[in-house]
Amino acid sequence: MKKIILSFALLALVAGSAVAQNIGVSASYLNSTQLTQNDPASFNGFQFGVSAEKYFDKNFGFATGLSYSYLGRKTTDSQTILGQTFTGTTKTSEHYLTLPLHAAAKMEIQKGISIFLEAGPALNLGLASKTNLKGETSGSIGSGSKEQTIDNYDPDYNYGRFDLLLGAQAGIRYNNCKFFVGYNYGLIDRDKTPDNDSAVNHRSEFSVGVSYLF
């Protein structure tokens, strides 16, 4: 895993060096949904990282960078049967590295203000994904709890680390600040369950953020 992360970072360094006309930092809010048949709940989180861009002329160029993302969610289900209440709580947290390889375009609308669009693929690597399961019971016949933490990247759970995202982000640049919204869709089915073509898992991700160019 360490070798994979180092290779990912090296690729980002090479891509960034090739387009290092403007270097920046960025931060954004994320909302992500696992597009599966039985898991519609969404994740919320954040992303921050570094970016690099190079414009070959006044309007067209290339943009890349390296970002870290955190996504989390919590779901709770409770039932009462014959005076006894059963509550199940599921918490999932995920960590990613993302390397965009985007074509870029911009158009100045007045001095110091322009609109821009960046679109293309992004390499996505899952660093960690864990789910905590907690069951509690309370009522007239007693109370108790049981807790378990699952590593979702364990081979037994058939959850893939790698994804290829396709998407875009657009927004307004005011001097050195960029304000943007973005969307990505995961092209790779991350459900690796053998001999089960009906089990699919694709990511859908929406972002809103800001970046500052030095």
TORPA-545172 format. One record per residue: x, y, z of N, C-alpha, C in turn; residue in one letter. Coordinates in steps of 0.2 Angstrom, whole numbers, plus 5000, padded with zeros to 4 digits. Example, Ala and Ser with C-alpha at 12.3 -4.5 7.8 and 13.67 -1.06 7.14 Angstrom:
<pts>
506649725039506249785039506649845039a 506449895035506849955036506450005039s 
</pts>
This chain:
<pts>
500449945000500050005000500450065000m 501050065004501450125004501750144997k 501950084994502250094987501750124982k 501050104983500550134979500450204980i 500450224987500350294988500950334986i 501550314987502150344984502150354977l 501950304973501850304966501350364964s 500850364967500250414966500550484967f 500950494973501250554974501750574969a 502150534967502650544962502350564955l 501750534953501450544947501150614948l 500850634954500650704955501150754954a 501750734957502350784956502550794949l 502550744945502750744938502250784934v 501650774936501050814932501150884934a 501150894941501250964943501851004940g 502350974940502951004937502951024930s 502550984926502450994919502051054918a 501551074923501151124921501151184927v 501751184930501851234935501951304933a 501351334930501351404928501051434934q 500551414937500151434943500051384948n 500351394954500251344960499751364965i 499351324967498851354972498651294977g 498251314982497951274987497151284987v 496851224989496151224988495751184994s 495151204995494751175000494051174998a 493651114999492951114997492551065001s 491951075001491451035004491250974999y 491150915001490950854997490350824999l 489950804994489350764996489450704991n 489450644993489550584989489050534990s 488850504985488350444985488550384982t 488550324985488650264982488050244978q 488150234972487550214968487550144967l 487150114972487050044973486350034973t 486149964972485449954973485149954980q 485549944985485249944992485649994996n 485950044994486350084999486350154996d 485750194997485650254994485950314998p 486150295005486350355009486950385007a 486950455008487550495006488050505011s 488650515009489250535013489350615013f 489550645018489750715018490450715021n 490850765018491550775020491850835017g 492450835017492850895014493450865010f 493750915006494350895002494850955003q 495450945003495950995003496550974999f 496951014996497550994993497851054989g 498351034984498651084980498451074973v 498551124969498351124962498951164958s 498951144952499351174947499051184940a 499151234937498851244930499351284926e 499251274919499651304914499251314908k 499151384906498751404900499251414894y 499151384889499551384883499451444879f 498851474880498651544877498251574882d 497851624879497451664884496851624887k 496651574883495951544885496051464886n 496551434884496551364885497151334888f 497151284892497651254896497551184899g 497951174904497851104908497951114915f 497551074919497551084926497551014930a 497951014935498050954939498150974946t 498350924950498450934957498450874961g 498450874968498350814972497950834978l 497450794979496950814985496850754990s 496750774996496550725001495850735002y 495450685003494750685004494550645010s 494050675014493750635020493050635019y 492750575019491950565019491750525024l 491150545027490850505033490150505033g 489850455036489050455036488850415043r 488250425045488050385051487250375050k 487050315051486350295050486150255056t 485550265058485250235064484650205063t 484450145065483850115065483650085071d 482950105073482750085080482050055079s 481949995083481349965083481149945090q 480549945092480249925099479849865098t 479949805101479649745101479449725108i 478849715110478649695116478949735122l 479049795121479349845126480049845126g 480349805122481149805121481349845115q 481749895116482049935110482649915108t 482749905101483349875098483549935094f 484149955094484450015091485149995087t 485150005081485749985077486050055074g 486650065075487050125073487650105068t 487650135062488150115058488550185056t 489250185057489650245055490150215050k 490250255045490750235040491150295038t 491850285038492250345037492750315031s 492850365026493350345020493850405019e 494350385017494950435015495250415008h 495350465004495550464997496050504996y 496450494990496850534987496650544980l 496550604977496350614970496850654966t 496950634960497350664955497050684949l 496750744948496450764942496950774936p 496650764930497050774924496550804919l 496450874920495950904917496150954911h 495750964906495851014901495551074904a 495751134903495551194906495351254901a 494851284902494751344898494451404902a 494651464900494351524904494251574899k 493851624901493651684897493551744902m 493951794901493951854905493251894903e 492951914908492351954907492452024909i 492952044913493152104914493852104918q 494252154918494852154921494852124928k 495252064929495352034935494751984937g 494251974932493751934934493651884927i 493651824928493551774923493151714925s 492751684920492451624921492851564919i 492851504922493251454919492951384920f 493151334916492951264916493551224915l 493551174920494051114920493651054920e 493851004915493550944914493950894912a 493850824914494250774912494250714917g 494650674916494750614921495150634927p 495050594933495450594939495550534942a 496150514943496350454947496150454954l 495850404957495650404964495850344967n 496150354973496450294977496150294984l 495850244986495550234993496150224998g 496250265003496750255008496450205013l 495850225016495550185021494850185021a 494450135023493750135023493550085029s 493250115034493050075040492350085042k 492050035044491350045046491250015053t 490950055058490850035064490150025065n 490049965068489349935069489249935077l 488649965079488549955086487749945087k 487649895091486949875092486849875100g 486249905101486049915108485349895110e 485249865115484549845117484349875124t 483749895125483549925132482849905133s 482649895139481949885141481849845147g 481249815148481049785154481449725155s 481749685150482049625151482849635152i 483049705151483749715152484049755147g 484649775147485049815142485749785141s 485949805135486649785133486849815126g 487449805125487749835118488249785115s 488349795109488949755106489149795100k 489849795099490149845094490649805090e 490749825084491149795079491449845074q 492049845072492349885067492649845061t 492349855055492549825049493049865045i 493549835042493949865037493649845030d 493349895027492949875021493449855015n 494049865015494549845010494849775012y 494549745017494749675018494549635012d 494949585009494649555003494049515004p 493849505010493149465011492549515009d 492649575009492149625008492049645000y 492549624996492549644989492349714987n 492749764991492649834990493349854987y 493249884981493849904977494149974979g 494849984980495150044982495150094976r 495250074970495350114964494750134960f 494750194958494250224954494450274949d 494150274943494250324938493650374938l 493750434940493250484940493250524934l 492650534931492550584926492150634928l 492350704927491950754929492150824927g 491950874930492150944928491950984934a 492351044934492151094939492251164935q 491751204937491651274934491551324939a 491751384938491651444943491951504940g 492051554945492351614944492951624947i 493451664943494051674946494051754947r 494251774953494351844955495051854957y 495451884953496151894954496451824955n 496751814962497051754963496551704966n 495951714967495451674970494951634965c 494851574966494451534962493851504966k 493251524964492651494968492351444963f 492151384965491951334960491451284963f 491051254958490651194960490851134955v 490851074957491051024953490650964954g 490750914949490350844949490850794946y 490850734950491250684947490850614947n 490950574942490550504942491150454942y 491050404946491550344946491350294940g 491850294936491750244930491850174932l 492250154937492350084939491950064944i 491650004943491249964948491649944953d 491549974959491949954965491749894969r 491149864967490949804970491249744966d 491749714969492149654966491849594968k 491249584970490949524971490949474965t 491349414966491349374960490649344958p 490649334951490049304948489349334950d 489349404951488749434953488749504949n 488549504943488449564939487949614941d 487449584945486949634947487149674953s 487749664956488049704962488449754959a 488249814959488649864956488749924961v 489349964961489450014966489850064962n 489550124960489850184957489750244962h 490250284962490250344966489950404962r 489550444965489350514962489550564967s 489850614965490150664970490050734968e 489850774972489650844971490150884976f 490450944973490850984978490751054977s 490851094982490851164982491451194985v 491851234982492451254986492851314983g 493451334986493751394984494551374984v 494851404979495651394979495951464978s 496551464980496951524980497651504976y 497751544971498351534967498951584969l 499551564969500051604971500451634965f 
</pts>
